[in-house]
Amino acid sequence: MKRSESSIPDASVLTGWRKSSYSGESGGNCLEVTDTAGAHVPVRDSKTPNGPAIVFSASAWTEFVTALR
């Protein structure tokens, strides 16, 4: 993945996707993240695993998660 990319057209090429523990058993509208991309954090829609992923810098993702708490 190039540093200048801000999305990945087919997110299924990455491994290690995980949902929040708050997602529950029924699925629903969930985001998945993977931390296997080094300094980047790809995020995808769990309903479309072969769809695109938006890529955030690790620091931007940390700021976002911290703000949610």
CHARMM-style PDB file with segment names, atoms N, HN, CA, C and O in Angstrom:
ATOM      1  N   MET     1       0.841  -1.170   0.000  1.00  0.00      PROA
ATOM      2  CA  MET     1       0.000   0.000   0.000  1.00  0.00      PROA
ATOM      3  C   MET     1       0.891   1.239   0.000  1.00  0.00      PROA
ATOM      4  O   MET     1       1.791   1.359   0.831  1.00  0.00      PROA
ATOM      5  N   LYS     2       0.647   2.143  -0.912  1.00  0.00      PROA
ATOM      6  HN  LYS     2      -0.085   2.046  -1.587  1.00  0.00      PROA
ATOM      7  CA  LYS     2       1.393   3.392  -0.975  1.00  0.00      PROA
ATOM      8  C   LYS     2       0.909   4.342   0.109  1.00  0.00      PROA
ATOM      9  O   LYS     2      -0.268   4.338   0.469  1.00  0.00      PROA
ATOM     10  N   ARG     3       1.812   5.148   0.621  1.00  0.00      PROA
ATOM     11  HN  ARG     3       2.768   5.152   0.328  1.00  0.00      PROA
ATOM     12  CA  ARG     3       1.443   6.103   1.667  1.00  0.00      PROA
ATOM     13  C   ARG     3       0.427   7.133   1.185  1.00  0.00      PROA
ATOM     14  O   ARG     3      -0.334   7.667   1.992  1.00  0.00      PROA
ATOM     15  N   SER     4       0.402   7.420  -0.117  1.00  0.00      PROA
ATOM     16  HN  SER     4       1.020   6.986  -0.772  1.00  0.00      PROA
ATOM     17  CA  SER     4      -0.496   8.447  -0.627  1.00  0.00      PROA
ATOM     18  C   SER     4      -1.925   7.937  -0.827  1.00  0.00      PROA
ATOM     19  O   SER     4      -2.825   8.733  -1.096  1.00  0.00      PROA
ATOM     20  N   GLU     5      -2.147   6.639  -0.703  1.00  0.00      PROA
ATOM     21  HN  GLU     5      -1.416   5.993  -0.484  1.00  0.00      PROA
ATOM     22  CA  GLU     5      -3.480   6.101  -0.893  1.00  0.00      PROA
ATOM     23  C   GLU     5      -4.379   6.468   0.279  1.00  0.00      PROA
ATOM     24  O   GLU     5      -3.938   6.476   1.428  1.00  0.00      PROA
ATOM     25  N   SER     6      -5.632   6.770  -0.010  1.00  0.00      PROA
ATOM     26  HN  SER     6      -5.990   6.764  -0.944  1.00  0.00      PROA
ATOM     27  CA  SER     6      -6.586   7.043   1.054  1.00  0.00      PROA
ATOM     28  C   SER     6      -7.718   6.033   1.047  1.00  0.00      PROA
ATOM     29  O   SER     6      -8.627   6.106   1.874  1.00  0.00      PROA
ATOM     30  N   SER     7      -7.666   5.079   0.105  1.00  0.00      PROA
ATOM     31  HN  SER     7      -6.928   5.020  -0.567  1.00  0.00      PROA
ATOM     32  CA  SER     7      -8.650   4.009   0.088  1.00  0.00      PROA
ATOM     33  C   SER     7      -8.052   2.788  -0.607  1.00  0.00      PROA
ATOM     34  O   SER     7      -7.068   2.879  -1.341  1.00  0.00      PROA
ATOM     35  N   ILE     8      -8.676   1.657  -0.352  1.00  0.00      PROA
ATOM     36  HN  ILE     8      -9.475   1.582   0.244  1.00  0.00      PROA
ATOM     37  CA  ILE     8      -8.293   0.401  -0.988  1.00  0.00      PROA
ATOM     38  C   ILE     8      -9.546  -0.096  -1.697  1.00  0.00      PROA
ATOM     39  O   ILE     8     -10.567  -0.312  -1.042  1.00  0.00      PROA
ATOM     40  N   PRO     9      -9.503  -0.285  -3.015  1.00  0.00      PROA
ATOM     41  CA  PRO     9     -10.713  -0.654  -3.759  1.00  0.00      PROA
ATOM     42  C   PRO     9     -11.349  -1.974  -3.315  1.00  0.00      PROA
ATOM     43  O   PRO     9     -12.574  -2.073  -3.254  1.00  0.00      PROA
ATOM     44  N   ASP    10     -10.539  -2.984  -3.007  1.00  0.00      PROA
ATOM     45  HN  ASP    10      -9.543  -2.904  -3.057  1.00  0.00      PROA
ATOM     46  CA  ASP    10     -11.053  -4.288  -2.579  1.00  0.00      PROA
ATOM     47  C   ASP    10     -10.423  -4.627  -1.230  1.00  0.00      PROA
ATOM     48  O   ASP    10      -9.291  -5.107  -1.163  1.00  0.00      PROA
ATOM     49  N   ALA    11     -11.163  -4.374  -0.169  1.00  0.00      PROA
ATOM     50  HN  ALA    11     -12.082  -3.984  -0.223  1.00  0.00      PROA
ATOM     51  CA  ALA    11     -10.647  -4.549   1.189  1.00  0.00      PROA
ATOM     52  C   ALA    11     -10.367  -6.008   1.543  1.00  0.00      PROA
ATOM     53  O   ALA    11      -9.676  -6.282   2.524  1.00  0.00      PROA
ATOM     54  N   SER    12     -10.891  -6.938   0.763  1.00  0.00      PROA
ATOM     55  HN  SER    12     -11.452  -6.716  -0.034  1.00  0.00      PROA
ATOM     56  CA  SER    12     -10.688  -8.353   1.084  1.00  0.00      PROA
ATOM     57  C   SER    12      -9.240  -8.792   0.872  1.00  0.00      PROA
ATOM     58  O   SER    12      -8.871  -9.897   1.270  1.00  0.00      PROA
ATOM     59  N   VAL    13      -8.417  -7.950   0.254  1.00  0.00      PROA
ATOM     60  HN  VAL    13      -8.717  -7.052  -0.068  1.00  0.00      PROA
ATOM     61  CA  VAL    13      -7.004  -8.303   0.068  1.00  0.00      PROA
ATOM     62  C   VAL    13      -6.228  -8.222   1.377  1.00  0.00      PROA
ATOM     63  O   VAL    13      -5.114  -8.736   1.471  1.00  0.00      PROA
ATOM     64  N   LEU    14      -6.809  -7.580   2.387  1.00  0.00      PROA
ATOM     65  HN  LEU    14      -7.714  -7.162   2.311  1.00  0.00      PROA
ATOM     66  CA  LEU    14      -6.167  -7.485   3.695  1.00  0.00      PROA
ATOM     67  C   LEU    14      -6.741  -8.533   4.641  1.00  0.00      PROA
ATOM     68  O   LEU    14      -7.868  -8.995   4.461  1.00  0.00      PROA
ATOM     69  N   THR    15      -5.962  -8.899   5.641  1.00  0.00      PROA
ATOM     70  HN  THR    15      -5.047  -8.524   5.787  1.00  0.00      PROA
ATOM     71  CA  THR    15      -6.407  -9.896   6.621  1.00  0.00      PROA
ATOM     72  C   THR    15      -6.532  -9.256   7.992  1.00  0.00      PROA
ATOM     73  O   THR    15      -6.149  -8.103   8.192  1.00  0.00      PROA
ATOM     74  N   GLY    16      -7.067 -10.011   8.925  1.00  0.00      PROA
ATOM     75  HN  GLY    16      -7.378 -10.948   8.762  1.00  0.00      PROA
ATOM     76  CA  GLY    16      -7.117  -9.567  10.314  1.00  0.00      PROA
ATOM     77  C   GLY    16      -8.237  -8.607  10.639  1.00  0.00      PROA
ATOM     78  O   GLY    16      -8.135  -7.864  11.615  1.00  0.00      PROA
ATOM     79  N   TRP    17      -9.304  -8.594   9.857  1.00  0.00      PROA
ATOM     80  HN  TRP    17      -9.386  -9.198   9.064  1.00  0.00      PROA
ATOM     81  CA  TRP    17     -10.411  -7.686  10.111  1.00  0.00      PROA
ATOM     82  C   TRP    17     -11.115  -8.066  11.410  1.00  0.00      PROA
ATOM     83  O   TRP    17     -11.267  -9.247  11.722  1.00  0.00      PROA
ATOM     84  N   ARG    18     -11.546  -7.044  12.170  1.00  0.00      PROA
ATOM     85  HN  ARG    18     -11.423  -6.085  11.917  1.00  0.00      PROA
ATOM     86  CA  ARG    18     -12.271  -7.301  13.415  1.00  0.00      PROA
ATOM     87  C   ARG    18     -13.330  -6.226  13.622  1.00  0.00      PROA
ATOM     88  O   ARG    18     -13.176  -5.077  13.208  1.00  0.00      PROA
ATOM     89  N   LYS    19     -14.409  -6.644  14.276  1.00  0.00      PROA
ATOM     90  HN  LYS    19     -14.534  -7.578  14.612  1.00  0.00      PROA
ATOM     91  CA  LYS    19     -15.510  -5.733  14.607  1.00  0.00      PROA
ATOM     92  C   LYS    19     -15.392  -5.343  16.073  1.00  0.00      PROA
ATOM     93  O   LYS    19     -14.711  -6.005  16.856  1.00  0.00      PROA
ATOM     94  N   SER    20     -16.049  -4.290  16.418  1.00  0.00      PROA
ATOM     95  HN  SER    20     -16.602  -3.752  15.782  1.00  0.00      PROA
ATOM     96  CA  SER    20     -16.128  -3.879  17.815  1.00  0.00      PROA
ATOM     97  C   SER    20     -16.853  -4.942  18.626  1.00  0.00      PROA
ATOM     98  O   SER    20     -17.763  -5.602  18.124  1.00  0.00      PROA
ATOM     99  N   SER    21     -16.454  -5.103  19.855  1.00  0.00      PROA
ATOM    100  HN  SER    21     -15.714  -4.567  20.262  1.00  0.00      PROA
ATOM    101  CA  SER    21     -17.160  -6.034  20.744  1.00  0.00      PROA
ATOM    102  C   SER    21     -18.577  -5.546  21.035  1.00  0.00      PROA
ATOM    103  O   SER    21     -19.396  -6.318  21.535  1.00  0.00      PROA
ATOM    104  N   TYR    22     -18.882  -4.301  20.739  1.00  0.00      PROA
ATOM    105  HN  TYR    22     -18.217  -3.674  20.334  1.00  0.00      PROA
ATOM    106  CA  TYR    22     -20.217  -3.748  20.939  1.00  0.00      PROA
ATOM    107  C   TYR    22     -21.163  -4.068  19.783  1.00  0.00      PROA
ATOM    108  O   TYR    22     -22.343  -3.724  19.841  1.00  0.00      PROA
ATOM    109  N   SER    23     -20.656  -4.723  18.731  1.00  0.00      PROA
ATOM    110  HN  SER    23     -19.697  -5.002  18.685  1.00  0.00      PROA
ATOM    111  CA  SER    23     -21.473  -5.011  17.554  1.00  0.00      PROA
ATOM    112  C   SER    23     -22.573  -6.017  17.830  1.00  0.00      PROA
ATOM    113  O   SER    23     -23.628  -5.962  17.198  1.00  0.00      PROA
ATOM    114  N   GLY    24     -22.355  -6.920  18.744  1.00  0.00      PROA
ATOM    115  HN  GLY    24     -21.498  -6.965  19.257  1.00  0.00      PROA
ATOM    116  CA  GLY    24     -23.368  -7.914  19.065  1.00  0.00      PROA
ATOM    117  C   GLY    24     -23.377  -9.069  18.071  1.00  0.00      PROA
ATOM    118  O   GLY    24     -22.629  -9.074  17.093  1.00  0.00      PROA
ATOM    119  N   GLU    25     -24.220 -10.024  18.337  1.00  0.00      PROA
ATOM    120  HN  GLU    25     -24.827 -10.019  19.132  1.00  0.00      PROA
ATOM    121  CA  GLU    25     -24.301 -11.238  17.530  1.00  0.00      PROA
ATOM    122  C   GLU    25     -25.070 -11.047  16.230  1.00  0.00      PROA
ATOM    123  O   GLU    25     -24.837 -11.785  15.273  1.00  0.00      PROA
ATOM    124  N   SER    26     -25.973 -10.085  16.169  1.00  0.00      PROA
ATOM    125  HN  SER    26     -26.162  -9.486  16.947  1.00  0.00      PROA
ATOM    126  CA  SER    26     -26.858  -9.952  15.017  1.00  0.00      PROA
ATOM    127  C   SER    26     -26.212  -9.264  13.816  1.00  0.00      PROA
ATOM    128  O   SER    26     -26.851  -9.144  12.771  1.00  0.00      PROA
ATOM    129  N   GLY    27     -24.980  -8.815  13.934  1.00  0.00      PROA
ATOM    130  HN  GLY    27     -24.461  -8.913  14.783  1.00  0.00      PROA
ATOM    131  CA  GLY    27     -24.332  -8.152  12.797  1.00  0.00      PROA
ATOM    132  C   GLY    27     -24.766  -6.713  12.708  1.00  0.00      PROA
ATOM    133  O   GLY    27     -24.332  -5.875  13.498  1.00  0.00      PROA
ATOM    134  N   GLY    28     -25.619  -6.421  11.751  1.00  0.00      PROA
ATOM    135  HN  GLY    28     -25.972  -7.101  11.109  1.00  0.00      PROA
ATOM    136  CA  GLY    28     -26.125  -5.062  11.604  1.00  0.00      PROA
ATOM    137  C   GLY    28     -25.130  -4.153  10.908  1.00  0.00      PROA
ATOM    138  O   GLY    28     -24.287  -4.606  10.134  1.00  0.00      PROA
ATOM    139  N   ASN    29     -25.239  -2.878  11.191  1.00  0.00      PROA
ATOM    140  HN  ASN    29     -25.924  -2.510  11.819  1.00  0.00      PROA
ATOM    141  CA  ASN    29     -24.382  -1.879  10.570  1.00  0.00      PROA
ATOM    142  C   ASN    29     -23.090  -1.755  11.358  1.00  0.00      PROA
ATOM    143  O   ASN    29     -23.035  -1.046  12.362  1.00  0.00      PROA
ATOM    144  N   CYS    30     -22.057  -2.438  10.907  1.00  0.00      PROA
ATOM    145  HN  CYS    30     -22.101  -3.014  10.090  1.00  0.00      PROA
ATOM    146  CA  CYS    30     -20.804  -2.466  11.650  1.00  0.00      PROA
ATOM    147  C   CYS    30     -19.628  -2.040  10.775  1.00  0.00      PROA
ATOM    148  O   CYS    30     -19.601  -2.273   9.567  1.00  0.00      PROA
ATOM    149  N   LEU    31     -18.684  -1.426  11.415  1.00  0.00      PROA
ATOM    150  HN  LEU    31     -18.706  -1.237  12.397  1.00  0.00      PROA
ATOM    151  CA  LEU    31     -17.407  -1.157  10.770  1.00  0.00      PROA
ATOM    152  C   LEU    31     -16.420  -2.205  11.241  1.00  0.00      PROA
ATOM    153  O   LEU    31     -16.509  -2.704  12.363  1.00  0.00      PROA
ATOM    154  N   GLU    32     -15.476  -2.531  10.368  1.00  0.00      PROA
ATOM    155  HN  GLU    32     -15.404  -2.125   9.457  1.00  0.00      PROA
ATOM    156  CA  GLU    32     -14.397  -3.426  10.736  1.00  0.00      PROA
ATOM    157  C   GLU    32     -13.088  -2.696  10.510  1.00  0.00      PROA
ATOM    158  O   GLU    32     -12.975  -1.885   9.591  1.00  0.00      PROA
ATOM    159  N   VAL    33     -12.109  -2.975  11.337  1.00  0.00      PROA
ATOM    160  HN  VAL    33     -12.201  -3.633  12.084  1.00  0.00      PROA
ATOM    161  CA  VAL    33     -10.777  -2.398  11.188  1.00  0.00      PROA
ATOM    162  C   VAL    33      -9.756  -3.526  11.188  1.00  0.00      PROA
ATOM    163  O   VAL    33     -10.015  -4.620  11.688  1.00  0.00      PROA
ATOM    164  N   THR    34      -8.605  -3.240  10.625  1.00  0.00      PROA
ATOM    165  HN  THR    34      -8.394  -2.351  10.219  1.00  0.00      PROA
ATOM    166  CA  THR    34      -7.487  -4.166  10.717  1.00  0.00      PROA
ATOM    167  C   THR    34      -6.247  -3.356  11.042  1.00  0.00      PROA
ATOM    168  O   THR    34      -6.059  -2.251  10.534  1.00  0.00      PROA
ATOM    169  N   ASP    35      -5.415  -3.911  11.882  1.00  0.00      PROA
ATOM    170  HN  ASP    35      -5.567  -4.809  12.294  1.00  0.00      PROA
ATOM    171  CA  ASP    35      -4.186  -3.198  12.247  1.00  0.00      PROA
ATOM    172  C   ASP    35      -2.964  -3.895  11.662  1.00  0.00      PROA
ATOM    173  O   ASP    35      -1.874  -3.844  12.232  1.00  0.00      PROA
ATOM    174  N   THR    36      -3.158  -4.546  10.520  1.00  0.00      PROA
ATOM    175  HN  THR    36      -4.044  -4.588  10.057  1.00  0.00      PROA
ATOM    176  CA  THR    36      -2.060  -5.263   9.861  1.00  0.00      PROA
ATOM    177  C   THR    36      -1.373  -4.418   8.795  1.00  0.00      PROA
ATOM    178  O   THR    36      -0.498  -4.916   8.086  1.00  0.00      PROA
ATOM    179  N   ALA    37      -1.752  -3.152   8.669  1.00  0.00      PROA
ATOM    180  HN  ALA    37      -2.462  -2.747   9.245  1.00  0.00      PROA
ATOM    181  CA  ALA    37      -1.215  -2.299   7.603  1.00  0.00      PROA
ATOM    182  C   ALA    37      -0.174  -1.304   8.108  1.00  0.00      PROA
ATOM    183  O   ALA    37       0.030  -0.262   7.484  1.00  0.00      PROA
ATOM    184  N   GLY    38       0.479  -1.601   9.213  1.00  0.00      PROA
ATOM    185  HN  GLY    38       0.313  -2.447   9.719  1.00  0.00      PROA
ATOM    186  CA  GLY    38       1.550  -0.734   9.707  1.00  0.00      PROA
ATOM    187  C   GLY    38       1.039   0.578  10.254  1.00  0.00      PROA
ATOM    188  O   GLY    38       0.238   0.599  11.188  1.00  0.00      PROA
ATOM    189  N   ALA    39       1.497   1.668   9.678  1.00  0.00      PROA
ATOM    190  HN  ALA    39       2.148   1.651   8.919  1.00  0.00      PROA
ATOM    191  CA  ALA    39       1.166   3.004  10.167  1.00  0.00      PROA
ATOM    192  C   ALA    39      -0.199   3.481   9.685  1.00  0.00      PROA
ATOM    193  O   ALA    39      -0.563   4.638   9.895  1.00  0.00      PROA
ATOM    194  N   HSD    40      -0.955   2.597   9.039  1.00  0.00      PROA
ATOM    195  HN  HSD    40      -0.660   1.657   8.868  1.00  0.00      PROA
ATOM    196  CA  HSD    40      -2.271   2.942   8.512  1.00  0.00      PROA
ATOM    197  C   HSD    40      -3.328   2.035   9.119  1.00  0.00      PROA
ATOM    198  O   HSD    40      -3.043   0.900   9.502  1.00  0.00      PROA
ATOM    199  N   VAL    41      -4.556   2.548   9.203  1.00  0.00      PROA
ATOM    200  HN  VAL    41      -4.788   3.469   8.892  1.00  0.00      PROA
ATOM    201  CA  VAL    41      -5.672   1.768   9.736  1.00  0.00      PROA
ATOM    202  C   VAL    41      -6.789   1.762   8.693  1.00  0.00      PROA
ATOM    203  O   VAL    41      -7.517   2.745   8.560  1.00  0.00      PROA
ATOM    204  N   PRO    42      -6.928   0.656   7.952  1.00  0.00      PROA
ATOM    205  CA  PRO    42      -8.040   0.526   7.012  1.00  0.00      PROA
ATOM    206  C   PRO    42      -9.342   0.246   7.765  1.00  0.00      PROA
ATOM    207  O   PRO    42      -9.349  -0.477   8.761  1.00  0.00      PROA
ATOM    208  N   VAL    43     -10.449   0.828   7.276  1.00  0.00      PROA
ATOM    209  HN  VAL    43     -10.443   1.415   6.467  1.00  0.00      PROA
ATOM    210  CA  VAL    43     -11.769   0.664   7.876  1.00  0.00      PROA
ATOM    211  C   VAL    43     -12.732   0.320   6.744  1.00  0.00      PROA
ATOM    212  O   VAL    43     -12.745   0.982   5.706  1.00  0.00      PROA
ATOM    213  N   ARG    44     -13.547  -0.733   6.956  1.00  0.00      PROA
ATOM    214  HN  ARG    44     -13.537  -1.271   7.799  1.00  0.00      PROA
ATOM    215  CA  ARG    44     -14.503  -1.135   5.914  1.00  0.00      PROA
ATOM    216  C   ARG    44     -15.880  -1.402   6.517  1.00  0.00      PROA
ATOM    217  O   ARG    44     -16.030  -1.541   7.731  1.00  0.00      PROA
ATOM    218  N   ASP    45     -16.866  -1.469   5.651  1.00  0.00      PROA
ATOM    219  HN  ASP    45     -16.744  -1.356   4.665  1.00  0.00      PROA
ATOM    220  CA  ASP    45     -18.233  -1.819   6.028  1.00  0.00      PROA
ATOM    221  C   ASP    45     -18.310  -3.334   6.094  1.00  0.00      PROA
ATOM    222  O   ASP    45     -17.969  -4.010   5.123  1.00  0.00      PROA
ATOM    223  N   SER    46     -18.751  -3.878   7.217  1.00  0.00      PROA
ATOM    224  HN  SER    46     -19.028  -3.329   8.005  1.00  0.00      PROA
ATOM    225  CA  SER    46     -18.782  -5.337   7.386  1.00  0.00      PROA
ATOM    226  C   SER    46     -19.743  -6.024   6.412  1.00  0.00      PROA
ATOM    227  O   SER    46     -19.586  -7.211   6.125  1.00  0.00      PROA
ATOM    228  N   LYS    47     -20.737  -5.289   5.903  1.00  0.00      PROA
ATOM    229  HN  LYS    47     -20.865  -4.325   6.136  1.00  0.00      PROA
ATOM    230  CA  LYS    47     -21.689  -5.881   4.967  1.00  0.00      PROA
ATOM    231  C   LYS    47     -21.117  -6.048   3.566  1.00  0.00      PROA
ATOM    232  O   LYS    47     -21.654  -6.816   2.768  1.00  0.00      PROA
ATOM    233  N   THR    48     -20.033  -5.338   3.258  1.00  0.00      PROA
ATOM    234  HN  THR    48     -19.597  -4.715   3.906  1.00  0.00      PROA
ATOM    235  CA  THR    48     -19.422  -5.432   1.928  1.00  0.00      PROA
ATOM    236  C   THR    48     -17.924  -5.683   2.062  1.00  0.00      PROA
ATOM    237  O   THR    48     -17.120  -4.790   1.797  1.00  0.00      PROA
ATOM    238  N   PRO    49     -17.544  -6.896   2.472  1.00  0.00      PROA
ATOM    239  CA  PRO    49     -16.132  -7.191   2.704  1.00  0.00      PROA
ATOM    240  C   PRO    49     -15.253  -7.093   1.455  1.00  0.00      PROA
ATOM    241  O   PRO    49     -14.038  -6.928   1.567  1.00  0.00      PROA
ATOM    242  N   ASN    50     -15.854  -7.193   0.269  1.00  0.00      PROA
ATOM    243  HN  ASN    50     -16.840  -7.327   0.177  1.00  0.00      PROA
ATOM    244  CA  ASN    50     -15.075  -7.040  -0.964  1.00  0.00      PROA
ATOM    245  C   ASN    50     -15.123  -5.616  -1.493  1.00  0.00      PROA
ATOM    246  O   ASN    50     -14.562  -5.316  -2.547  1.00  0.00      PROA
ATOM    247  N   GLY    51     -15.788  -4.752  -0.764  1.00  0.00      PROA
ATOM    248  HN  GLY    51     -16.244  -4.996   0.093  1.00  0.00      PROA
ATOM    249  CA  GLY    51     -15.881  -3.357  -1.165  1.00  0.00      PROA
ATOM    250  C   GLY    51     -14.652  -2.582  -0.719  1.00  0.00      PROA
ATOM    251  O   GLY    51     -13.665  -3.171  -0.279  1.00  0.00      PROA
ATOM    252  N   PRO    52     -14.713  -1.274  -0.832  1.00  0.00      PROA
ATOM    253  CA  PRO    52     -13.549  -0.452  -0.494  1.00  0.00      PROA
ATOM    254  C   PRO    52     -13.340  -0.300   1.011  1.00  0.00      PROA
ATOM    255  O   PRO    52     -14.251  -0.507   1.813  1.00  0.00      PROA
ATOM    256  N   ALA    53     -12.135   0.061   1.356  1.00  0.00      PROA
ATOM    257  HN  ALA    53     -11.395   0.229   0.704  1.00  0.00      PROA
ATOM    258  CA  ALA    53     -11.790   0.428   2.731  1.00  0.00      PROA
ATOM    259  C   ALA    53     -11.223   1.835   2.694  1.00  0.00      PROA
ATOM    260  O   ALA    53     -10.458   2.179   1.793  1.00  0.00      PROA
ATOM    261  N   ILE    54     -11.591   2.632   3.653  1.00  0.00      PROA
ATOM    262  HN  ILE    54     -12.213   2.353   4.384  1.00  0.00      PROA
ATOM    263  CA  ILE    54     -11.007   3.957   3.819  1.00  0.00      PROA
ATOM    264  C   ILE    54      -9.799   3.790   4.726  1.00  0.00      PROA
ATOM    265  O   ILE    54      -9.857   3.067   5.721  1.00  0.00      PROA
ATOM    266  N   VAL    55      -8.712   4.455   4.383  1.00  0.00      PROA
ATOM    267  HN  VAL    55      -8.665   5.042   3.575  1.00  0.00      PROA
ATOM    268  CA  VAL    55      -7.477   4.292   5.143  1.00  0.00      PROA
ATOM    269  C   VAL    55      -7.159   5.573   5.907  1.00  0.00      PROA
ATOM    270  O   VAL    55      -7.077   6.657   5.331  1.00  0.00      PROA
ATOM    271  N   PHE    56      -6.981   5.420   7.215  1.00  0.00      PROA
ATOM    272  HN  PHE    56      -7.047   4.539   7.684  1.00  0.00      PROA
ATOM    273  CA  PHE    56      -6.621   6.525   8.094  1.00  0.00      PROA
ATOM    274  C   PHE    56      -5.189   6.338   8.579  1.00  0.00      PROA
ATOM    275  O   PHE    56      -4.694   5.212   8.641  1.00  0.00      PROA
ATOM    276  N   SER    57      -4.535   7.421   8.915  1.00  0.00      PROA
ATOM    277  HN  SER    57      -4.937   8.335   8.864  1.00  0.00      PROA
ATOM    278  CA  SER    57      -3.241   7.283   9.583  1.00  0.00      PROA
ATOM    279  C   SER    57      -3.523   6.731  10.978  1.00  0.00      PROA
ATOM    280  O   SER    57      -4.602   6.950  11.529  1.00  0.00      PROA
ATOM    281  N   ALA    58      -2.567   6.026  11.541  1.00  0.00      PROA
ATOM    282  HN  ALA    58      -1.690   5.849  11.093  1.00  0.00      PROA
ATOM    283  CA  ALA    58      -2.751   5.466  12.877  1.00  0.00      PROA
ATOM    284  C   ALA    58      -3.039   6.560  13.898  1.00  0.00      PROA
ATOM    285  O   ALA    58      -3.860   6.374  14.796  1.00  0.00      PROA
ATOM    286  N   SER    59      -2.371   7.695  13.762  1.00  0.00      PROA
ATOM    287  HN  SER    59      -1.704   7.846  13.032  1.00  0.00      PROA
ATOM    288  CA  SER    59      -2.601   8.778  14.728  1.00  0.00      PROA
ATOM    289  C   SER    59      -4.004   9.365  14.589  1.00  0.00      PROA
ATOM    290  O   SER    59      -4.634   9.685  15.596  1.00  0.00      PROA
ATOM    291  N   ALA    60      -4.505   9.513  13.360  1.00  0.00      PROA
ATOM    292  HN  ALA    60      -3.993   9.252  12.542  1.00  0.00      PROA
ATOM    293  CA  ALA    60      -5.865  10.030  13.156  1.00  0.00      PROA
ATOM    294  C   ALA    60      -6.893   9.049  13.718  1.00  0.00      PROA
ATOM    295  O   ALA    60      -7.883   9.468  14.317  1.00  0.00      PROA
ATOM    296  N   TRP    61      -6.666   7.746  13.530  1.00  0.00      PROA
ATOM    297  HN  TRP    61      -5.862   7.406  13.043  1.00  0.00      PROA
ATOM    298  CA  TRP    61      -7.593   6.749  14.062  1.00  0.00      PROA
ATOM    299  C   TRP    61      -7.597   6.774  15.589  1.00  0.00      PROA
ATOM    300  O   TRP    61      -8.656   6.683  16.210  1.00  0.00      PROA
ATOM    301  N   THR    62      -6.426   6.897  16.188  1.00  0.00      PROA
ATOM    302  HN  THR    62      -5.565   6.972  15.684  1.00  0.00      PROA
ATOM    303  CA  THR    62      -6.327   6.962  17.649  1.00  0.00      PROA
ATOM    304  C   THR    62      -7.079   8.178  18.183  1.00  0.00      PROA
ATOM    305  O   THR    62      -7.789   8.078  19.183  1.00  0.00      PROA
ATOM    306  N   GLU    63      -6.928   9.312  17.528  1.00  0.00      PROA
ATOM    307  HN  GLU    63      -6.351   9.393  16.715  1.00  0.00      PROA
ATOM    308  CA  GLU    63      -7.648  10.523  17.940  1.00  0.00      PROA
ATOM    309  C   GLU    63      -9.152  10.320  17.845  1.00  0.00      PROA
ATOM    310  O   GLU    63      -9.891  10.736  18.738  1.00  0.00      PROA
ATOM    311  N   PHE    64      -9.614   9.685  16.772  1.00  0.00      PROA
ATOM    312  HN  PHE    64      -9.014   9.347  16.047  1.00  0.00      PROA
ATOM    313  CA  PHE    64     -11.040   9.429  16.571  1.00  0.00      PROA
ATOM    314  C   PHE    64     -11.580   8.527  17.678  1.00  0.00      PROA
ATOM    315  O   PHE    64     -12.601   8.848  18.285  1.00  0.00      PROA
ATOM    316  N   VAL    65     -10.921   7.417  17.949  1.00  0.00      PROA
ATOM    317  HN  VAL    65     -10.091   7.155  17.455  1.00  0.00      PROA
ATOM    318  CA  VAL    65     -11.375   6.472  18.972  1.00  0.00      PROA
ATOM    319  C   VAL    65     -11.347   7.127  20.352  1.00  0.00      PROA
ATOM    320  O   VAL    65     -12.255   6.918  21.156  1.00  0.00      PROA
ATOM    321  N   THR    66     -10.325   7.905  20.624  1.00  0.00      PROA
ATOM    322  HN  THR    66      -9.588   8.075  19.970  1.00  0.00      PROA
ATOM    323  CA  THR    66     -10.229   8.599  21.911  1.00  0.00      PROA
ATOM    324  C   THR    66     -11.383   9.579  22.074  1.00  0.00      PROA
ATOM    325  O   THR    66     -11.945   9.698  23.163  1.00  0.00      PROA
ATOM    326  N   ALA    67     -11.738  10.275  21.015  1.00  0.00      PROA
ATOM    327  HN  ALA    67     -11.282  10.178  20.130  1.00  0.00      PROA
ATOM    328  CA  ALA    67     -12.844  11.233  21.083  1.00  0.00      PROA
ATOM    329  C   ALA    67     -14.181  10.532  21.325  1.00  0.00      PROA
ATOM    330  O   ALA    67     -15.072  11.103  21.954  1.00  0.00      PROA
ATOM    331  N   LEU    68     -14.329   9.312  20.838  1.00  0.00      PROA
ATOM    332  HN  LEU    68     -13.606   8.847  20.327  1.00  0.00      PROA
ATOM    333  CA  LEU    68     -15.577   8.568  21.053  1.00  0.00      PROA
ATOM    334  C   LEU    68     -15.743   8.137  22.503  1.00  0.00      PROA
ATOM    335  O   LEU    68     -16.862   8.024  23.002  1.00  0.00      PROA
ATOM    336  N   ARG    69     -14.643   7.902  23.164  1.00  0.00      PROA
ATOM    337  HN  ARG    69     -13.733   7.993  22.759  1.00  0.00      PROA
ATOM    338  CA  ARG    69     -14.704   7.440  24.551  1.00  0.00      PROA
ATOM    339  C   ARG    69     -15.116   8.573  25.429  1.00  0.00      PROA
ATOM    340  OT1 ARG    69     -15.231   8.403  26.643  1.00  0.00      PROA
TER     341      ARG     69
END
